[in-house]
Each structure stands twice: as C-alpha cells, then as structure tokens.
C-alpha cells in the first residue's frame, strides 16, 4: 500500500509534509483509567499555556491550518480543522471526549502539538491512499452519520480505491474505516500544509502517539514521512 499525493496538491502546497505511524497488533478494547487521568492533567497544562481563544488563534500551527482551508475554498470559521475544534473545546473548559484508547492517545498528543491527527483501520482500506482534490459529488458517510454527503468540487480529500475517507483534508473521517475498539491495526497521519509547521513538530507528535499507544494498547509501531519536495509517493508500513 502506498500513500500518493496528487500533482495538483503538490503544486498548491509545495511545502507539504505528511508524517505517519502504523500500529499493528494492538489491543484497543476496554477503558484506561490511567490514560483518562493523563488526559485530565494534559488538559490543565494546555489551559495554563493557552488561556483563551485569542492565544489559541495566535499559534502559528492553528493559523497555518486556517490558511490551508481557505486555500481550497473552505471557511475555517464554519468548518474548523479537527485539532482546532478539539482545542477550542478544551480552552472553554470541556474535557476531551472519551472514544477509545487509540483515538484518545492521539487526542492526548494533539494537546501538546496543536496539529490535526486522523487515520483508519487498515483492514478496512482498499488499494492505495491518495491525498487529492475532489472533482465534487463523491459520496461520503461521516463517523456516526446516517445520511450520505456529497463532496464539493476542489475540496481536499483522503481517498482509497473505493471511497473518500476524509472530507476537507482533516475535518471529518468516514464511518467505514474509523478507528474503533475492535481495531488491531491502524494507520494515522499528521500533516504540515506549509513551512509554518515544522518537521520537528510532525516527528515529535507521531513519536508521542507511538509512546502512548504502546503504553495503553500494546502493539508494534512504525513511523515514516513523505515530503513532496522529494517525492509524490511513499510505501506505507502495513505489512
């Protein structure tokens, strides 16, 4: 399985880098009081560092994603990048919602690196993955959704050979390939849409995800990166 970046995406986002982590053989069942406690501590630490929404908006990583959304025609005030939506919730005094151990491990990491993370259960994917612009009118069912949506022309999507996996780059993942309690093998992605996001942050984020996932779910982790300045595709560590 490869991750491929379309030529249109590479031209529009010439500094794009995508860091990824595959987790295989994990146990994602059950709750983790230890991880929940870590989340509460991380939330308090985040609020101390980012006391209000103005401080959040001033962070260059948040600004980079707002600019990226605007560049493919989405108003980031109406459809917020996923990390910003989560972090606004925390700034306003609400906890990170509990979903499952693997998902909450990467939501924990978002509190430190302020970048969106998303991903899929590997055995639900078909063929290669692509990050590309949608021609529009592609069907999409979001996590927890009951109605089929249609993509807009020109929006950024992740897709495999069978379906759109994520709308508006990282706004909403599909229900079909979501990471759930029964998932044993997953792959997660985090992107730098511009030079405003450092490669060090990408690498630090996936490293922290790996640490927390192994701690709470077990399994084996493999990390990698695709830099469009060097290549348009990379083989993913799915074997």
KOLNU-170640 format. One record per residue (C-alpha): residue number from 0; residue in one letter; chain; y, z, x. Coordinates in Angstrom, 3 decimals. Example, Ala and Ser with C-alpha at 12.3 -4.5 7.8 and 13.67 -1.06 7.14 Angstrom:
residues 2
[0 'A' 'A' [-4.500 7.800 12.300]]
[1 'S' 'A' [-1.060 7.140 13.670]]
END
This chain:
residues 239
[0 'X' 'A' [0.000 0.000 0.000]]
[1 'X' 'A' [3.443 -0.955 1.283]]
[2 'X' 'A' [6.976 0.008 0.346]]
[3 'X' 'A' [9.175 -3.087 0.241]]
[4 'X' 'A' [12.955 -3.354 -0.033]]
[5 'X' 'A' [14.311 -6.463 -1.698]]
[6 'X' 'A' [16.709 -8.653 0.235]]
[7 'X' 'A' [19.381 -8.041 -2.411]]
[8 'X' 'A' [19.072 -4.280 -1.887]]
[9 'X' 'A' [19.207 -4.637 1.888]]
[10 'X' 'A' [22.362 -6.742 1.642]]
[11 'X' 'A' [24.050 -4.397 -0.820]]
[12 'X' 'A' [23.050 -1.199 1.012]]
[13 'X' 'A' [22.893 -2.214 4.698]]
[14 'X' 'A' [22.584 1.385 5.973]]
[15 'X' 'A' [19.750 2.296 3.602]]
[16 'X' 'A' [17.024 4.548 4.965]]
[17 'X' 'A' [14.092 5.931 2.996]]
[18 'X' 'A' [12.131 8.941 4.190]]
[19 'X' 'A' [8.778 9.643 2.554]]
[20 'X' 'A' [5.989 12.172 2.528]]
[21 'X' 'A' [2.433 11.711 1.279]]
[22 'X' 'A' [0.484 14.805 0.250]]
[23 'X' 'A' [-3.275 14.428 -0.145]]
[24 'X' 'A' [-5.948 16.865 -1.283]]
[25 'X' 'A' [-3.556 19.449 -2.691]]
[26 'X' 'A' [-4.240 21.941 -5.485]]
[27 'X' 'A' [-1.295 21.755 -7.878]]
[28 'X' 'A' [-2.840 23.843 -10.653]]
[29 'X' 'A' [-1.631 27.257 -11.755]]
[30 'X' 'A' [1.622 29.098 -11.178]]
[31 'X' 'A' [3.027 30.509 -7.948]]
[32 'X' 'A' [4.989 33.763 -8.302]]
[33 'X' 'A' [5.771 33.510 -4.582]]
[34 'X' 'A' [7.390 30.089 -4.960]]
[35 'X' 'A' [9.280 31.229 -8.035]]
[36 'X' 'A' [10.641 34.184 -6.065]]
[37 'X' 'A' [11.665 31.852 -3.242]]
[38 'X' 'A' [13.473 29.667 -5.758]]
[39 'X' 'A' [15.489 32.610 -7.103]]
[40 'X' 'A' [16.530 33.555 -3.552]]
[41 'X' 'A' [17.403 29.940 -2.711]]
[42 'X' 'A' [19.488 29.633 -5.884]]
[43 'X' 'A' [21.522 32.706 -4.957]]
[44 'X' 'A' [22.003 31.364 -1.433]]
[45 'X' 'A' [23.087 27.997 -2.798]]
[46 'X' 'A' [25.673 29.583 -5.129]]
[47 'X' 'A' [27.086 31.526 -2.179]]
[48 'X' 'A' [27.503 28.272 -0.209]]
[49 'X' 'A' [28.610 26.147 -3.173]]
[50 'X' 'A' [30.514 28.471 -5.521]]
[51 'X' 'A' [31.788 25.928 -8.056]]
[52 'X' 'A' [31.545 22.337 -9.228]]
[53 'X' 'A' [34.561 21.288 -7.172]]
[54 'X' 'A' [32.803 22.421 -3.997]]
[55 'X' 'A' [29.678 20.540 -5.055]]
[56 'X' 'A' [31.622 17.331 -5.713]]
[57 'X' 'A' [33.262 17.604 -2.278]]
[58 'X' 'A' [29.945 17.485 -0.435]]
[59 'X' 'A' [29.586 14.059 1.256]]
[60 'X' 'A' [25.951 13.718 0.134]]
[61 'X' 'A' [26.934 14.113 -3.518]]
[62 'X' 'A' [29.819 11.688 -3.040]]
[63 'X' 'A' [27.531 9.157 -1.338]]
[64 'X' 'A' [25.217 9.042 -4.334]]
[65 'X' 'A' [28.066 8.784 -6.817]]
[66 'X' 'A' [29.373 5.801 -4.861]]
[67 'X' 'A' [25.907 4.235 -4.761]]
[68 'X' 'A' [25.581 4.477 -8.549]]
[69 'X' 'A' [28.972 2.870 -9.017]]
[70 'X' 'A' [27.949 0.021 -6.727]]
[71 'X' 'A' [25.150 -1.016 -9.089]]
[72 'X' 'A' [27.201 -0.552 -12.234]]
[73 'X' 'A' [26.241 2.931 -13.447]]
[74 'X' 'A' [28.839 5.575 -14.244]]
[75 'X' 'A' [27.654 8.657 -12.278]]
[76 'X' 'A' [29.503 10.928 -14.687]]
[77 'X' 'A' [27.313 9.740 -17.570]]
[78 'X' 'A' [24.004 9.252 -15.723]]
[79 'X' 'A' [24.081 11.647 -12.789]]
[80 'X' 'A' [21.926 11.282 -9.681]]
[81 'X' 'A' [18.986 13.649 -10.105]]
[82 'X' 'A' [19.902 16.141 -7.359]]
[83 'X' 'A' [23.473 16.447 -8.610]]
[84 'X' 'A' [22.247 17.137 -12.146]]
[85 'X' 'A' [19.958 19.906 -10.859]]
[86 'X' 'A' [22.580 21.425 -8.571]]
[87 'X' 'A' [25.242 21.471 -11.291]]
[88 'X' 'A' [22.788 23.455 -13.386]]
[89 'X' 'A' [22.334 25.986 -10.590]]
[90 'X' 'A' [26.077 26.271 -9.881]]
[91 'X' 'A' [26.557 27.052 -13.573]]
[92 'X' 'A' [24.161 29.995 -13.271]]
[93 'X' 'A' [20.974 28.470 -14.631]]
[94 'X' 'A' [17.639 28.623 -12.799]]
[95 'X' 'A' [15.665 25.658 -11.521]]
[96 'X' 'A' [13.200 24.916 -14.356]]
[97 'X' 'A' [9.540 25.523 -13.590]]
[98 'X' 'A' [7.477 22.313 -13.750]]
[99 'X' 'A' [4.587 22.702 -11.328]]
[100 'X' 'A' [4.096 23.824 -7.742]]
[101 'X' 'A' [4.525 20.450 -6.047]]
[102 'X' 'A' [7.592 19.448 -8.054]]
[103 'X' 'A' [9.208 22.840 -7.596]]
[104 'X' 'A' [8.512 22.691 -3.869]]
[105 'X' 'A' [10.727 19.627 -3.605]]
[106 'X' 'A' [13.322 21.005 -6.018]]
[107 'X' 'A' [13.472 24.042 -3.713]]
[108 'X' 'A' [14.213 21.716 -0.791]]
[109 'X' 'A' [16.983 19.966 -2.754]]
[110 'X' 'A' [18.881 23.277 -2.847]]
[111 'X' 'A' [19.249 23.072 0.938]]
[112 'X' 'A' [19.784 19.346 1.493]]
[113 'X' 'A' [21.557 18.260 -1.756]]
[114 'X' 'A' [19.693 14.950 -1.880]]
[115 'X' 'A' [17.554 13.489 -4.695]]
[116 'X' 'A' [13.778 13.520 -4.339]]
[117 'X' 'A' [11.335 11.652 -6.553]]
[118 'X' 'A' [7.795 10.443 -6.453]]
[119 'X' 'A' [4.491 9.628 -8.016]]
[120 'X' 'A' [0.815 10.457 -8.329]]
[121 'X' 'A' [-0.878 7.985 -6.001]]
[122 'X' 'A' [-3.877 7.061 -8.137]]
[123 'X' 'A' [-1.528 6.005 -10.947]]
[124 'X' 'A' [0.133 3.315 -8.798]]
[125 'X' 'A' [-0.900 -0.338 -8.707]]
[126 'X' 'A' [-0.256 -2.562 -5.718]]
[127 'X' 'A' [2.829 -2.279 -3.527]]
[128 'X' 'A' [6.017 -0.378 -4.305]]
[129 'X' 'A' [9.375 -2.106 -4.374]]
[130 'X' 'A' [12.960 -0.900 -4.439]]
[131 'X' 'A' [14.851 -3.741 -6.081]]
[132 'X' 'A' [17.414 -4.780 -8.651]]
[133 'X' 'A' [16.108 -5.186 -12.174]]
[134 'X' 'A' [16.646 -8.518 -13.946]]
[135 'X' 'A' [17.036 -6.476 -17.126]]
[136 'X' 'A' [14.892 -5.949 -20.223]]
[137 'X' 'A' [11.985 -4.387 -18.307]]
[138 'X' 'A' [10.093 -1.770 -20.307]]
[139 'X' 'A' [10.219 1.859 -19.211]]
[140 'X' 'A' [8.950 5.121 -20.720]]
[141 'X' 'A' [10.579 8.211 -19.139]]
[142 'X' 'A' [8.859 11.515 -18.474]]
[143 'X' 'A' [8.368 13.244 -21.796]]
[144 'X' 'A' [9.727 10.238 -23.680]]
[145 'X' 'A' [8.241 8.743 -26.821]]
[146 'X' 'A' [10.387 5.614 -27.069]]
[147 'X' 'A' [10.264 2.644 -24.702]]
[148 'X' 'A' [13.572 1.926 -22.969]]
[149 'X' 'A' [14.783 -1.382 -21.526]]
[150 'X' 'A' [16.343 -1.608 -18.092]]
[151 'X' 'A' [19.820 -3.037 -17.614]]
[152 'X' 'A' [20.451 -6.131 -15.552]]
[153 'X' 'A' [21.305 -5.217 -11.967]]
[154 'X' 'A' [20.263 -1.561 -12.028]]
[155 'X' 'A' [18.262 -0.302 -9.066]]
[156 'X' 'A' [14.624 0.495 -9.825]]
[157 'X' 'A' [11.451 1.515 -8.075]]
[158 'X' 'A' [8.514 -0.521 -9.372]]
[159 'X' 'A' [4.908 -1.250 -8.524]]
[160 'X' 'A' [2.977 -4.371 -9.500]]
[161 'X' 'A' [2.509 -3.123 -13.065]]
[162 'X' 'A' [5.672 -1.336 -14.198]]
[163 'X' 'A' [9.074 0.141 -13.471]]
[164 'X' 'A' [8.507 3.606 -12.020]]
[165 'X' 'A' [12.063 4.962 -11.804]]
[166 'X' 'A' [15.273 3.857 -13.502]]
[167 'X' 'A' [18.737 3.855 -11.902]]
[168 'X' 'A' [17.282 4.484 -8.461]]
[169 'X' 'A' [16.553 8.197 -8.945]]
[170 'X' 'A' [17.886 9.021 -12.384]]
[171 'X' 'A' [14.610 9.244 -14.296]]
[172 'X' 'A' [10.917 8.775 -13.382]]
[173 'X' 'A' [8.286 7.204 -15.625]]
[174 'X' 'A' [5.785 9.258 -17.577]]
[175 'X' 'A' [2.784 7.233 -16.413]]
[176 'X' 'A' [2.906 8.193 -12.715]]
[177 'X' 'A' [4.586 11.618 -12.912]]
[178 'X' 'A' [3.515 14.448 -10.623]]
[179 'X' 'A' [1.593 16.890 -12.800]]
[180 'X' 'A' [-0.685 19.891 -12.405]]
[181 'X' 'A' [-3.786 17.705 -12.099]]
[182 'X' 'A' [-2.273 15.553 -9.323]]
[183 'X' 'A' [-4.062 15.882 -5.985]]
[184 'X' 'A' [-2.500 13.003 -4.031]]
[185 'X' 'A' [1.209 12.223 -4.325]]
[186 'X' 'A' [3.972 10.398 -2.503]]
[187 'X' 'A' [7.628 11.436 -2.516]]
[188 'X' 'A' [10.774 9.582 -1.459]]
[189 'X' 'A' [14.300 10.554 -0.431]]
[190 'X' 'A' [16.964 8.013 0.451]]
[191 'X' 'A' [20.216 7.681 2.358]]
[192 'X' 'A' [22.157 4.988 0.482]]
[193 'X' 'A' [24.901 4.847 3.116]]
[194 'X' 'A' [25.878 6.076 6.570]]
[195 'X' 'A' [27.452 9.136 4.906]]
[196 'X' 'A' [23.947 10.635 4.642]]
[197 'X' 'A' [22.426 11.490 7.998]]
[198 'X' 'A' [18.933 10.629 9.146]]
[199 'X' 'A' [18.634 14.257 10.261]]
[200 'X' 'A' [19.079 15.406 6.655]]
[201 'X' 'A' [16.405 12.974 5.466]]
[202 'X' 'A' [13.956 14.195 8.072]]
[203 'X' 'A' [14.791 17.845 7.509]]
[204 'X' 'A' [14.317 17.510 3.776]]
[205 'X' 'A' [10.857 15.927 3.921]]
[206 'X' 'A' [9.811 18.403 6.603]]
[207 'X' 'A' [10.807 21.310 4.359]]
[208 'X' 'A' [8.974 19.720 1.417]]
[209 'X' 'A' [5.881 19.415 3.575]]
[210 'X' 'A' [6.086 23.039 4.658]]
[211 'X' 'A' [6.481 24.370 1.117]]
[212 'X' 'A' [3.853 22.076 -0.368]]
[213 'X' 'A' [1.248 23.060 2.210]]
[214 'X' 'A' [2.148 26.729 1.722]]
[215 'X' 'A' [1.769 26.706 -2.057]]
[216 'X' 'A' [-0.566 23.750 -2.750]]
[217 'X' 'A' [-2.507 23.229 0.457]]
[218 'X' 'A' [-3.427 19.653 1.332]]
[219 'X' 'A' [-2.504 17.328 4.191]]
[220 'X' 'A' [0.940 15.836 4.659]]
[221 'X' 'A' [2.088 12.679 6.425]]
[222 'X' 'A' [5.751 11.753 6.918]]
[223 'X' 'A' [7.442 8.445 7.605]]
[224 'X' 'A' [10.656 6.447 7.296]]
[225 'X' 'A' [11.850 2.940 6.510]]
[226 'X' 'A' [15.205 1.808 7.934]]
[227 'X' 'A' [16.359 -1.524 6.506]]
[228 'X' 'A' [18.356 -2.171 9.662]]
[229 'X' 'A' [14.986 -2.593 11.359]]
[230 'X' 'A' [12.536 -3.736 8.654]]
[231 'X' 'A' [12.243 -4.560 4.969]]
[232 'X' 'A' [8.786 -3.011 4.522]]
[233 'X' 'A' [6.528 -0.238 5.762]]
[234 'X' 'A' [2.891 0.683 5.187]]
[235 'X' 'A' [2.636 3.942 3.274]]
[236 'X' 'A' [0.211 6.695 4.403]]
[237 'X' 'A' [-2.006 6.597 1.332]]
[238 'X' 'A' [-5.483 6.285 2.866]]
END
